[in-house]
Amino acid sequence: MLKSLKTEVKPTPEQRVTLLKAIGTCRFVYNLFLAEADKRYEEGQKYMGAYDFSIWLNHEYLPRNPDKRWIKESNAKAVKQAIINADSAYKRFFKNQSGHPKFKKKGVNEPSYYFVRNGRNQPIVCERHRIKIPGLGWVTLKEYGYFPTETNVIHSGSISLHAGRFFCSVLVEVPNPEPVKPQTEGIGVDLGIKSFAVVSDGREFPNINKTRKVRKLEKKLKREQRRLSRKRGSHEKNSKKGKDSSKRYNKQRLKVQKLHYRLDCIRKDYLRQMVASLVKAKPEFVAIEDLNVSGMMKNRHLSKAVTQQNFRGFRDFLTRKCKIYGIPLRVIDKWYPSSKTCHFCGRVKSDLKLSDRTYVCESCGRLIGRDLNAALNIRDTMRYVFA
């Protein structure tokens, strides 16, 4: 089984310059592919794939543009991977699987430095505290012992830049874990905004965005964004004159990026802990709703709260963990009225409001929490498909 591991690295000043040059080259080549593909499409010419574009770049574009010879200074495999990524994005657009690929902007969408082992005789060597990357040499890891040190275990990897910090992600080969034996009955999970999740066994996971720590960081982010907005005027004037951004603007933008990244890490770590607690119970199955997030986002009063909850991230983490440990994941039909249906008698209460936090059944007289009732219905319904 292939598994991705990611940790922060500490490159030397010389390695930082090499990485920034390579990342800038990958971004330029990616945008060049999109520009050339758009041009050929408008002129009615045949689409040029990644392999043909690589030949065109080396034999036609660079000879005609000798000032762009700096492209050859970066790692060839990193540049090739940027071309492959652009080709994949364009093909998804042709298949109506995504929108038109966007051009990558400096400081906003940073590509990564891709590296791969050169056969089994030239593996990617990793030690407890450092990793040897082609084109860079030994790079120090901030988290010791996180990457495996066995030979021929690491297949490939990449180095990316986030909020001024470099992160190394590697693809390693690990043995398949044995499927777990169910020790408890199946569970249903109802996702919401007041509480992030309520489980059919009675557990409740609070909303992390309502904690004092997150609110304090959001308040700080609000202040730093206002400061960045006040510096945007001089930044736009420099852009019109063809000059680089001011140092103060870049420094303030980095502060905002670091706060965004810290909040993102807090929320993702909470999701991972939640998924781990659900899987460690070794249930017979896990059932969740296929939420209509796009419809929920249309409510301007709830759109920000829905975005912060990151329901899609939770589903991705849960799907991955259930697949690893062999736990069936049931995804319930998005139009199933789990909150409006009484778990005990099956009566549907069509006039249930969002403000009604307690479900009172008019037929059987049962009184139960709204979210717990929905979680029990999600667990017991058969209107599902396996993910």
Rosetta blueprint (number, residue, H / E / L):
1 M L
2 L E
3 K E
4 S E
5 L E
6 K E
7 T E
8 E E
9 V E
10 K E
11 P L
12 T L
13 P H
14 E H
15 Q H
16 R H
17 V H
18 T H
19 L H
20 L H
21 K H
22 A H
23 I H
24 G H
25 T H
26 C H
27 R H
28 F H
29 V H
30 Y H
31 N H
32 L H
33 F H
34 L H
35 A H
36 E H
37 A H
38 D H
39 K H
40 R H
41 Y H
42 E H
43 E L
44 G L
45 Q L
46 K L
47 Y L
48 M L
49 G L
50 A H
51 Y H
52 D H
53 F H
54 S H
55 I H
56 W H
57 L H
58 N H
59 H H
60 E H
61 Y H
62 L H
63 P H
64 R H
65 N L
66 P H
67 D H
68 K H
69 R H
70 W H
71 I H
72 K H
73 E H
74 S L
75 N L
76 A H
77 K H
78 A H
79 V H
80 K H
81 Q H
82 A H
83 I H
84 I H
85 N H
86 A H
87 D H
88 S H
89 A H
90 Y H
91 K H
92 R H
93 F H
94 F H
95 K L
96 N L
97 Q L
98 S L
99 G L
100 H L
101 P L
102 K L
103 F L
104 K L
105 K L
106 K L
107 G L
108 V L
109 N L
110 E L
111 P L
112 S L
113 Y E
114 Y E
115 F E
116 V E
117 R L
118 N L
119 G L
120 R L
121 N L
122 Q L
123 P L
124 I L
125 V L
126 C E
127 E L
128 R L
129 H L
130 R E
131 I E
132 K E
133 I E
134 P L
135 G L
136 L L
137 G E
138 W E
139 V E
140 T E
141 L E
142 K L
143 E L
144 Y L
145 G L
146 Y L
147 F L
148 P L
149 T L
150 E L
151 T L
152 N L
153 V L
154 I E
155 H E
156 S E
157 G E
158 S E
159 I E
160 S E
161 L E
162 H E
163 A L
164 G L
165 R E
166 F E
167 F E
168 C E
169 S E
170 V E
171 L E
172 V E
173 E E
174 V L
175 P L
176 N L
177 P L
178 E L
179 P L
180 V L
181 K L
182 P L
183 Q L
184 T E
185 E L
186 G L
187 I E
188 G E
189 V E
190 D E
191 L E
192 G L
193 I L
194 K L
195 S E
196 F E
197 A E
198 V E
199 V E
200 S L
201 D L
202 G L
203 R L
204 E E
205 F E
206 P E
207 N L
208 I H
209 N H
210 K H
211 T L
212 R H
213 K H
214 V H
215 R H
216 K H
217 L H
218 E H
219 K H
220 K H
221 L H
222 K H
223 R H
224 E H
225 Q H
226 R H
227 R H
228 L H
229 S H
230 R H
231 K H
232 R H
233 G H
234 S H
235 H H
236 E H
237 K H
238 N H
239 S H
240 K H
241 K L
242 G L
243 K L
244 D L
245 S L
246 S L
247 K H
248 R H
249 Y H
250 N H
251 K H
252 Q H
253 R H
254 L H
255 K H
256 V H
257 Q H
258 K H
259 L H
260 H H
261 Y H
262 R H
263 L H
264 D H
265 C H
266 I H
267 R H
268 K H
269 D H
270 Y H
271 L H
272 R H
273 Q H
274 M H
275 V H
276 A H
277 S H
278 L H
279 V H
280 K H
281 A L
282 K L
283 P E
284 E L
285 F L
286 V E
287 A E
288 I E
289 E E
290 D L
291 L L
292 N L
293 V H
294 S H
295 G H
296 M H
297 M L
298 K L
299 N L
300 R L
301 H L
302 L L
303 S H
304 K H
305 A H
306 V H
307 T H
308 Q H
309 Q H
310 N L
311 F H
312 R H
313 G H
314 F H
315 R H
316 D H
317 F H
318 L H
319 T H
320 R H
321 K H
322 C H
323 K H
324 I H
325 Y H
326 G L
327 I L
328 P L
329 L E
330 R E
331 V E
332 I E
333 D L
334 K L
335 W L
336 Y L
337 P L
338 S L
339 S L
340 K L
341 T E
342 C L
343 H L
344 F L
345 C L
346 G L
347 R L
348 V E
349 K L
350 S L
351 D L
352 L L
353 K L
354 L L
355 S L
356 D L
357 R L
358 T E
359 Y E
360 V E
361 C L
362 E L
363 S L
364 C L
365 G L
366 R L
367 L E
368 I E
369 G E
370 R H
371 D H
372 L H
373 N H
374 A H
375 A H
376 L H
377 N H
378 I H
379 R H
380 D H
381 T L
382 M L
383 R L
384 Y E
385 V E
386 F E
387 A L
